[in-house]
Amino acid sequence: MRRMHKPEPGLPADAQDKRSVIPIESGDVEQWLQGTQEEANSLLRLAPVETFEAGPVAATPPPRQ
């Protein structure tokens, strides 16, 4: 995630913007967006590893200019 969310050198560690992917079920979208903080917190759980696709990706050449 460091490549996606580069640290801001002028800010202390506890003031850095921390983000992460939160996978939620499609049926939970309204609760995530419209619910209370407690309801949203209840959706924060580890997703099964099968939820994600990961692996090497072939490099693509840079676009021609």
PyMOL CGO cylinders between C-alpha atoms (Angstrom):
from pymol import cmd
from pymol.cgo import CYLINDER

trace = [
    CYLINDER, 0.00, 0.00, 0.00, 2.98, 2.31, 0.41, 0.3, 1, 1, 1, 1, 1, 1,
    CYLINDER, 2.98, 2.31, 0.41, 3.10, 2.85, -3.37, 0.3, 1, 1, 1, 1, 1, 1,
    CYLINDER, 3.10, 2.85, -3.37, -0.54, 3.91, -3.39, 0.3, 1, 1, 1, 1, 1, 1,
    CYLINDER, -0.54, 3.91, -3.39, -0.47, 6.05, -0.25, 0.3, 1, 1, 1, 1, 1, 1,
    CYLINDER, -0.47, 6.05, -0.25, 2.90, 7.68, -0.04, 0.3, 1, 1, 1, 1, 1, 1,
    CYLINDER, 2.90, 7.68, -0.04, 3.72, 9.18, 3.36, 0.3, 1, 1, 1, 1, 1, 1,
    CYLINDER, 3.72, 9.18, 3.36, 3.71, 12.95, 3.61, 0.3, 1, 1, 1, 1, 1, 1,
    CYLINDER, 3.71, 12.95, 3.61, 7.18, 13.90, 4.88, 0.3, 1, 1, 1, 1, 1, 1,
    CYLINDER, 7.18, 13.90, 4.88, 5.96, 17.04, 6.67, 0.3, 1, 1, 1, 1, 1, 1,
    CYLINDER, 5.96, 17.04, 6.67, 3.49, 15.18, 8.89, 0.3, 1, 1, 1, 1, 1, 1,
    CYLINDER, 3.49, 15.18, 8.89, 4.24, 13.05, 11.97, 0.3, 1, 1, 1, 1, 1, 1,
    CYLINDER, 4.24, 13.05, 11.97, 3.37, 9.35, 11.77, 0.3, 1, 1, 1, 1, 1, 1,
    CYLINDER, 3.37, 9.35, 11.77, 0.16, 9.74, 13.82, 0.3, 1, 1, 1, 1, 1, 1,
    CYLINDER, 0.16, 9.74, 13.82, -1.15, 12.42, 11.43, 0.3, 1, 1, 1, 1, 1, 1,
    CYLINDER, -1.15, 12.42, 11.43, -0.63, 10.45, 8.21, 0.3, 1, 1, 1, 1, 1, 1,
    CYLINDER, -0.63, 10.45, 8.21, -3.71, 9.63, 6.15, 0.3, 1, 1, 1, 1, 1, 1,
    CYLINDER, -3.71, 9.63, 6.15, -4.24, 5.89, 6.56, 0.3, 1, 1, 1, 1, 1, 1,
    CYLINDER, -4.24, 5.89, 6.56, -6.48, 4.05, 4.10, 0.3, 1, 1, 1, 1, 1, 1,
    CYLINDER, -6.48, 4.05, 4.10, -7.25, 0.49, 3.28, 0.3, 1, 1, 1, 1, 1, 1,
    CYLINDER, -7.25, 0.49, 3.28, -9.57, -1.52, 1.07, 0.3, 1, 1, 1, 1, 1, 1,
    CYLINDER, -9.57, -1.52, 1.07, -12.69, -2.61, 2.93, 0.3, 1, 1, 1, 1, 1, 1,
    CYLINDER, -12.69, -2.61, 2.93, -14.54, -5.34, 1.03, 0.3, 1, 1, 1, 1, 1, 1,
    CYLINDER, -14.54, -5.34, 1.03, -18.22, -5.43, 1.93, 0.3, 1, 1, 1, 1, 1, 1,
    CYLINDER, -18.22, -5.43, 1.93, -21.07, -7.55, 0.64, 0.3, 1, 1, 1, 1, 1, 1,
    CYLINDER, -21.07, -7.55, 0.64, -23.28, -5.86, -1.97, 0.3, 1, 1, 1, 1, 1, 1,
    CYLINDER, -23.28, -5.86, -1.97, -26.24, -6.24, 0.39, 0.3, 1, 1, 1, 1, 1, 1,
    CYLINDER, -26.24, -6.24, 0.39, -24.39, -4.18, 3.04, 0.3, 1, 1, 1, 1, 1, 1,
    CYLINDER, -24.39, -4.18, 3.04, -23.75, -1.07, 0.94, 0.3, 1, 1, 1, 1, 1, 1,
    CYLINDER, -23.75, -1.07, 0.94, -26.69, 0.91, 2.37, 0.3, 1, 1, 1, 1, 1, 1,
    CYLINDER, -26.69, 0.91, 2.37, -25.67, 0.06, 5.94, 0.3, 1, 1, 1, 1, 1, 1,
    CYLINDER, -25.67, 0.06, 5.94, -22.08, 1.14, 5.14, 0.3, 1, 1, 1, 1, 1, 1,
    CYLINDER, -22.08, 1.14, 5.14, -23.17, 4.44, 3.61, 0.3, 1, 1, 1, 1, 1, 1,
    CYLINDER, -23.17, 4.44, 3.61, -26.23, 5.35, 5.70, 0.3, 1, 1, 1, 1, 1, 1,
    CYLINDER, -26.23, 5.35, 5.70, -25.81, 3.46, 8.97, 0.3, 1, 1, 1, 1, 1, 1,
    CYLINDER, -25.81, 3.46, 8.97, -24.40, 4.53, 12.29, 0.3, 1, 1, 1, 1, 1, 1,
    CYLINDER, -24.40, 4.53, 12.29, -20.73, 4.28, 13.17, 0.3, 1, 1, 1, 1, 1, 1,
    CYLINDER, -20.73, 4.28, 13.17, -21.47, 1.11, 15.15, 0.3, 1, 1, 1, 1, 1, 1,
    CYLINDER, -21.47, 1.11, 15.15, -23.28, -0.44, 12.17, 0.3, 1, 1, 1, 1, 1, 1,
    CYLINDER, -23.28, -0.44, 12.17, -20.39, 0.41, 9.85, 0.3, 1, 1, 1, 1, 1, 1,
    CYLINDER, -20.39, 0.41, 9.85, -17.91, -1.01, 12.37, 0.3, 1, 1, 1, 1, 1, 1,
    CYLINDER, -17.91, -1.01, 12.37, -19.84, -4.29, 12.37, 0.3, 1, 1, 1, 1, 1, 1,
    CYLINDER, -19.84, -4.29, 12.37, -18.99, -4.68, 8.67, 0.3, 1, 1, 1, 1, 1, 1,
    CYLINDER, -18.99, -4.68, 8.67, -15.23, -4.50, 9.33, 0.3, 1, 1, 1, 1, 1, 1,
    CYLINDER, -15.23, -4.50, 9.33, -14.20, -8.12, 9.24, 0.3, 1, 1, 1, 1, 1, 1,
    CYLINDER, -14.20, -8.12, 9.24, -11.62, -10.15, 7.38, 0.3, 1, 1, 1, 1, 1, 1,
    CYLINDER, -11.62, -10.15, 7.38, -12.80, -11.33, 4.00, 0.3, 1, 1, 1, 1, 1, 1,
    CYLINDER, -12.80, -11.33, 4.00, -12.05, -14.89, 2.92, 0.3, 1, 1, 1, 1, 1, 1,
    CYLINDER, -12.05, -14.89, 2.92, -8.85, -15.07, 0.89, 0.3, 1, 1, 1, 1, 1, 1,
    CYLINDER, -8.85, -15.07, 0.89, -10.89, -16.44, -2.05, 0.3, 1, 1, 1, 1, 1, 1,
    CYLINDER, -10.89, -16.44, -2.05, -12.54, -13.00, -2.34, 0.3, 1, 1, 1, 1, 1, 1,
    CYLINDER, -12.54, -13.00, -2.34, -9.39, -11.53, -3.84, 0.3, 1, 1, 1, 1, 1, 1,
    CYLINDER, -9.39, -11.53, -3.84, -7.57, -12.28, -7.05, 0.3, 1, 1, 1, 1, 1, 1,
    CYLINDER, -7.57, -12.28, -7.05, -3.83, -11.79, -6.90, 0.3, 1, 1, 1, 1, 1, 1,
    CYLINDER, -3.83, -11.79, -6.90, -0.90, -12.80, -9.00, 0.3, 1, 1, 1, 1, 1, 1,
    CYLINDER, -0.90, -12.80, -9.00, 1.72, -11.55, -11.39, 0.3, 1, 1, 1, 1, 1, 1,
    CYLINDER, 1.72, -11.55, -11.39, 0.63, -9.26, -14.19, 0.3, 1, 1, 1, 1, 1, 1,
    CYLINDER, 0.63, -9.26, -14.19, 2.40, -9.01, -17.51, 0.3, 1, 1, 1, 1, 1, 1,
    CYLINDER, 2.40, -9.01, -17.51, 4.18, -5.70, -17.96, 0.3, 1, 1, 1, 1, 1, 1,
    CYLINDER, 4.18, -5.70, -17.96, 2.68, -3.46, -20.60, 0.3, 1, 1, 1, 1, 1, 1,
    CYLINDER, 2.68, -3.46, -20.60, 4.78, -1.15, -22.73, 0.3, 1, 1, 1, 1, 1, 1,
    CYLINDER, 4.78, -1.15, -22.73, 4.41, 2.60, -22.09, 0.3, 1, 1, 1, 1, 1, 1,
    CYLINDER, 4.41, 2.60, -22.09, 1.96, 4.41, -24.38, 0.3, 1, 1, 1, 1, 1, 1,
    CYLINDER, 1.96, 4.41, -24.38, 3.38, 5.81, -27.58, 0.3, 1, 1, 1, 1, 1, 1,
    CYLINDER, 3.38, 5.81, -27.58, 3.56, 9.57, -27.86, 0.3, 1, 1, 1, 1, 1, 1,
]
cmd.load_cgo(trace, "trace")
